[in-house]
Amino acid sequence: MTPDALLALRLARKHVPDFLAVIQMAAAESTTAPKMLELVLRSATWHLESLLSDVGGVLTPAFYETWSSMGTAANALRDGPLAACLANFYSMFNEKAAHLRALKLRTKVLGAEHPDTITSINNLASCIDGQGKYSEAEPMYRQALELRTKVLGAEHPCTISSINNLACCIRKQGKYSEAEPMYRQALELHTKVLGEEHPRTITSINNLASCIKVQGKYSKAEPMYRQALELRTKVLGTEHPYTINSISNLASCINDQGKYSEAEPMYRQALKLHTRVLGKEHPRTISSINNLASCIHNQGKYSEAEPMYRQALKLRTKVLGTEHPDTIRSINGLASCIRYQGKYSEAEPIYKQALKLRTKVLGTEHSDTITTINGLASCIRNQGKHSEAEPMYRQALELRTKVLGSEHRDTITSINGLASCMKDQGKYSKAEPMYRQALELRTKVLGTNHPDTITSINNLADCMYHQSKYSKAERMYRRVLELRTKLLGEEHPDTKRSARSLKLCVDAKK
């Protein structure tokens, strides 16, 4: 379920004095306690569910522990209607067992199709989703959606939230084309039912933008992220957690377009705000650390990025656990950062760890798993193990073409990687057409000035150089050097590498 632990805490605190007093009265078997307790719990639960229903994530263990006494109270009240009410309130701050208890009690007392029972199904799905167990959560989200549509109607806010929740769960499994129409449906219904400036409508705009971005459609996603940020700033304020998320999301979209210097200050702003509002160990704060590390990495500042990746990994392992998808993302990021520093033997086992975990948690065909296969292939190729790397590149390319499509940015990266593996083995006639294909696609999808496109020009130049086509290679190297100097700066490792390549090519012509 969740994610705004701070908002939930502020709201819950309003109920705590009455809540504790009523618990004490219930323990003394007061005749008035049950009614008072039920009113307090139903009010608190309704407000919390309204706040937490739209966003994925998981509350921190420390927050769960704050409310451990509620579980004891639920047990003390045995199996009556009041116990079901209390158990559900407690379950909003507890783990899977408490959610199961709330669902069992509500089903027994209220019936399988009661709105509160359906809410418990949704909350259990959200809890499992927050642990990264997406395939386990999906059928529960589908059940909640089906029941809410039947009981509440297609346009009820809770039904629309179920559409959104299911779309999020499907997107996290890498099924982007399936998730996108559901996000569009949720946005259309939220706009109609709640209005353009309602927080849930804005969340739908943000979620649709994320689904579009992950498909590589950055120019379509960016204006939607900007719209969500503008609306959240207006409606919720600058320091609201959702507003901060929008800052981070927009930064991510800009970063993916290769505009690293524009994205970095936005990532730093998001990290500062997340730390102040949510605390150092909140999952979103840790994501901000990881995102900033990635942006700095992209600018070639590997020694600065590495300790940030390590910090994010340490915190995610502590807060989310070893097998959470976000933790594995930090493992993969650290491996990539180490590889780019030329520490291939150190990076390889980290990649293998990430691949093993992603295959187990997400499955072989998830886009994140394929990213790790491709990264591991590059790490192995960098060590000169070309015959071992080539089938991995081919596997990554085949899977990405199937899952993401032939023109997705990641698919083109696999074409480029396989071409480089061919080139390193001296198979220039096989490598050259693949490099040209990657360049053509990157120019079409990402634009002429994107760092990935410039890399493709450079790689094709390398292939020309190794075939002794020095004049053609020189022209391309000069273009790459000019573009990298302008985009990345003279001190970026890629820019320096381009200058060295150009000098070698010019000297070879003499």
HELIX and SHEET records of a PDB file:
HELIX    1   1 ALA A    5  ALA A   27  1                                  23    
HELIX    2   2 ALA A   33  LEU A   52  1                                  20    
HELIX    3   3 PRO A   61  THR A   66  1                                   6    
HELIX    4   4 SER A   68  ALA A   76  1                                   9    
HELIX    5   5 PRO A   81  SER A   91  1                                  11    
HELIX    6   6 LYS A   96  LEU A  110  1                                  15    
HELIX    7   7 PRO A  115  GLY A  130  1                                  16    
HELIX    8   8 TYR A  134  VAL A  151  1                                  18    
HELIX    9   9 PRO A  157  LYS A  172  1                                  16    
HELIX   10  10 TYR A  176  LEU A  194  1                                  19    
HELIX   11  11 PRO A  199  VAL A  214  1                                  16    
HELIX   12  12 TYR A  218  LEU A  236  1                                  19    
HELIX   13  13 PRO A  241  ASP A  256  1                                  16    
HELIX   14  14 TYR A  260  LEU A  278  1                                  19    
HELIX   15  15 PRO A  283  ASN A  298  1                                  16    
HELIX   16  16 TYR A  302  VAL A  319  1                                  18    
HELIX   17  17 PRO A  325  TYR A  340  1                                  16    
HELIX   18  18 TYR A  344  VAL A  361  1                                  18    
HELIX   19  19 SER A  367  ASN A  382  1                                  16    
HELIX   20  20 HIS A  386  VAL A  403  1                                  18    
HELIX   21  21 ARG A  409  ASP A  424  1                                  16    
HELIX   22  22 TYR A  428  VAL A  445  1                                  18    
HELIX   23  23 PRO A  451  HIS A  466  1                                  16    
HELIX   24  24 TYR A  470  LEU A  488  1                                  19    
HELIX   25  25 PRO A  493  LYS A  509  1                                  17    
END                                                                             
